[in-house]
Amino acid sequence: MELQGKTALVTGASRGIGPYIAKSLARKGFSIIAVARNESGLQKTKLEIESFGGICHTQPYDLMNINGLDGFVNDLWSKHGPFQILVNNAGVEYYQHFDRLSKEEISLILKTNLHGPLELSRSILPKFIEQKSGHIINIASLAGKKGVAYNSIYSASKAGLIMWSDGMRQEYKDSPVNISVICPGFISDAGMFHDGQEPPPPLLGSSHPQKVADAVLKAIRKGSCEIIVNSGPIRPLLALGQISWKLADAILRCFGVPALSRKRISV
Ligand SMILES: NC(=O)c1ccc[n+]([C@@H]2O[C@H](COP(=O)([O-])OP(=O)(O)OC[C@H]3O[C@@H](n4cnc5c(N)ncnc54)[C@H](OP(=O)(O)O)[C@@H]3O)[C@@H](O)[C@H]2O)c1
């Protein structure tokens, strides 16, 4: 895809990894539509993009308002459209024992991480098909490839996002629309893991948020279906999990993943 003069909608662009994705796309010549709830966070991203001559429009929106998405997209399209890239990056996580989560907390995680991206994409897809160009990039997580204790709803939401992307990619294979999913491991320097202020398990390490932004650019360049962003090779462990979940669980315990998750439980 020729990038200059194109437009990308990036959700979750007010803090964390989202601003890295928005800035990287802007540096490549995309105009950015930055979406999140926090207006001052969005303004910060806009100023950073404008500081190197990029273009960024901000649009505050709560993605939990799923019924409003069609109107939101039509409004954006008439103001800033057409756009060619949708990065479903907004997300939340909440460490807790499953049986201590409220219905509202479970619904918030599932809506923000899965139902919202799916419905936002459904609102945009007909426009991508009509203009014969479009790429949906979903930011999932390694937590969607192997379940995480005390974060099981987050894992379920990200596993859903990965499988939805997989199904969609096959379904729209002969269409002009591409679907990619990116699965980061622990991310340092910014974002929800960094905010938790716990060091990553030494054997797993962490990656800089720019690596996620680079993966988005790679997905656009190559039309990749799935990219894992992790400090070391993790696919062998994921493959092992398909053969023996007991062994994969034991390795994760050795790495200290459940112990780290337990520390992150909100009290
Ligand atoms: N950080 C990591 O280690 C890591 C690892 C794997 C995957 N990921 C994934 O990467 C993505 C970005 O995470 P992050 O680490 O950057 O998280 P973050 O720092 O907590 O930022 C989350 C972003 O999502 C937005 N958001 C949350 N709820 C929203 C809502 N209802 N409506 C609109 N926007 C909403 C937030 O904006 P407002 O609060 O302003 O609305 C914020 O911009 C997420 O999907 C996350 O699951 C992160």
The ligand as an ORCA input file, in Angstrom:
! r2SCAN-3c Opt
* xyz 0 1
  N       1.482     -3.033     27.785
  C       1.640     -4.323     27.589
  O       2.542     -4.952     28.192
  C       0.764     -5.045     26.603
  C       1.079     -6.380     26.291
  C       0.275     -7.068     25.413
  C      -0.789     -6.434     24.804
  N      -1.084     -5.154     25.111
  C      -2.234     -4.531     24.455
  O      -1.825     -3.336     23.819
  C      -2.921     -2.426     23.767
  C      -2.479     -1.090     24.344
  O      -2.163     -1.307     25.721
  P      -1.330     -0.284     26.599
  O      -0.328     -1.074     27.331
  O      -0.916      0.884     25.795
  O      -2.475      0.119     27.660
  P      -2.747      1.500     28.403
  O      -1.506      2.254     28.619
  O      -3.603      1.154     29.575
  O      -3.610      2.299     27.339
  C      -4.861      1.812     26.954
  C      -5.453      2.731     25.905
  O      -6.786      2.256     25.619
  C      -7.696      3.344     25.763
  N      -9.006      2.873     26.242
  C      -9.268      2.048     27.269
  N     -10.597      1.909     27.421
  C     -11.182      2.670     26.452
  C     -12.534      2.956     26.101
  N     -13.569      2.439     26.785
  N     -12.772      3.782     25.061
  C     -11.738      4.336     24.376
  N     -10.447      4.094     24.649
  C     -10.177      3.284     25.692
  C      -7.044      4.256     26.810
  O      -7.488      5.583     26.635
  P      -8.456      6.388     27.606
  O      -8.269      5.869     28.993
  O      -8.043      7.791     27.385
  O      -9.832      6.112     27.058
  C      -5.584      4.162     26.412
  O      -5.309      5.056     25.365
  C      -4.050     -3.079     24.566
  O      -4.973     -3.687     23.693
  C      -3.343     -4.115     25.394
  O      -4.185     -5.195     25.744
  C      -0.329     -4.439     25.989
*
